[in-house]
Structure formats: structure tokens, C-alpha cells
Amino acid sequence: METLTAFLASPISLVIWAALVIPSETVLLADLRRNNAHLMSLMKLVWALTVLYSGPIGLLIYWSCGRKEISTDSLPRRAFRSVAHCYSGCGLGEVTGLMIAVGLLQLSTPWVAGITFALAYVAGFALTVGPLMQDGVGFNKAMWDALLAETPSITVMEIVAIGTDLTLSGNAGIADPLFWSSMVVSLTCGLVAAWPVNLLLIRYGVKEGMMDPRNTGHAHG
């Protein structure tokens, strides 16, 4: 753990991460433009944020699960698309929460954890409710469906992500490389932890998961 923390505290860790993320995002955007322009705008944003947070790991998930070029669809692939959808919103909330609680307000650990979880939950929840209502689902039903379908995934994702971040970052402030590098690691840990949750939720019909990209026009899956 000390070796990992020492590496993450070095500015070189952020340089390496940027060297991985920038080409990954470039490949993603090029493929979305040339080969998968048919994907709905929301999913394009989901994949862009997933790759931004997790670099080559996010790109691998997109490449194997989110393109029309996949040979077959499967429950694991649907679960990866579903967790990416959740991840994109929660990640925005988590980054915002940490920047506010640690960087702006310099709060104690319990407050950092609480504010970050709350903002991540709200962002992830909104990213589900909004598209449902755009598809004609009533407000009350959209809220209830999102509550059932997203709460387990968001809860597991954020417990793991926030716990990992607070463990690695310690007392690092927003100006420290460790603050940002530990956030990067924690986001991807949350993504991995929430994948089996999404798989089970889809398997037992609690949530539908995102549509097969080979069949996607502009409808929400």
C-alpha cells in the first residue's frame, strides 16, 4: 500500500494517466463518428465519460460491449453497458463532491464521504430519470423505477469508490497529485465493483439494461 501511495503521490502518475486517457478518448470519438454515429446522444456521452474516467479500461468496455460491431450480445455485455451508464453520472457527482468537500470546504472525512455520496447518487439518479421521462414515462413511475434499479448499483459503486479514495488520498489537498490520482483509481474500482450488481439486477428483471448497440437508433434502451 505504501508503494502504491508513493507512486500516486508523484506527478508522474498523472502524466502516465494522461498519456493513456488522451489516445483512448481519441480512439473512442473517432469510432463513434465513423462507425457508431447511430448511437443515441446519451450513450455517446456515457462512453466519453467512461473513457475519461477509466482510460483504456473504459475503451475496452466500449469496444467489446458498446459497438454495433459486436458479434453477439449477452448478459455480461448488457451489464457492462448498464454499469457504464450508471458510472458516467455517478462519476460526475463524485468528482464534484470531492472538489467541493475537500478542495473548497476542507471538511472532515465523514462530511467528505457524505457529500460525495449524495452528489454521486443524485447525478446517477438524474441520468436515469431524465431519459425515462423523455421516453414518455410519468414522473412518479420514472422516480420509482430509477429508485429500484439504480440504488443498489450506485450504493455499491460509491461505497467502494469513496472508501478507496479516502484510503489512498489520506489528507491530500486539491493541489496534491495524490488527490487526483487516487480519485482516478477509486472511480475505476467503483466501476468494477458495480458490474456484478448490474448483472444480477438485469438477470432478475429489476432493470432492463441498455439496448443492444446493433439495434439502437435513437430510442432509449
C-alpha positions, 0 to 999 in steps of 0.5 A, a space after each residue: 500500500 505504501 508503494 502504491 501511495 508513493 507512486 500516486 503521490 508523484 506527478 508522474 502518475 498523472 502524466 502516465 494517466 494522461 498519456 493513456 486517457 488522451 489516445 483512448 478518448 481519441 480512439 473512442 470519438 473517432 469510432 463513434 463518428 465513423 462507425 457508431 454515429 447511430 448511437 443515441 446522444 446519451 450513450 455517446 456521452 456515457 462512453 466519453 465519460 467512461 473513457 475519461 474516467 477509466 482510460 483504456 479500461 473504459 475503451 475496452 468496455 466500449 469496444 467489446 460491449 458498446 459497438 454495433 460491431 459486436 458479434 453477439 450480445 449477452 448478459 455480461 455485455 448488457 451489464 457492462 453497458 448498464 454499469 457504464 451508464 450508471 458510472 458516467 453520472 455517478 462519476 460526475 457527482 463524485 468528482 464534484 463532491 470531492 472538489 467541493 468537500 475537500 478542495 473548497 470546504 476542507 471538511 472532515 472525512 465523514 462530511 467528505 464521504 457524505 457529500 460525495 455520496 449524495 452528489 454521486 447518487 443524485 447525478 446517477 439518479 438524474 441520468 436515469 430519470 431524465 431519459 425515462 421521462 423523455 421516453 414518455 414515462 410519468 414522473 412518479 413511475 420514472 422516480 420509482 423505477 430509477 429508485 429500484 434499479 439504480 440504488 443498489 448499483 450506485 450504493 455499491 459503486 460509491 461505497 467502494 469508490 469513496 472508501 478507496 479514495 479516502 484510503 489512498 488520498 489520506 489528507 491530500 489537498 486539491 493541489 496534491 497529485 495524490 488527490 487526483 490520482 487516487 480519485 482516478 483509481 477509486 472511480 475505476 474500482 467503483 466501476 468494477 465493483 458495480 458490474 456484478 450488481 448490474 448483472 444480477 439486477 438485469 438477470 432478475 428483471 429489476 432493470 432492463 439494461 441498455 439496448 443492444 448497440 446493433 439495434 439502437 437508433 435513437 430510442 432509449 434502451 
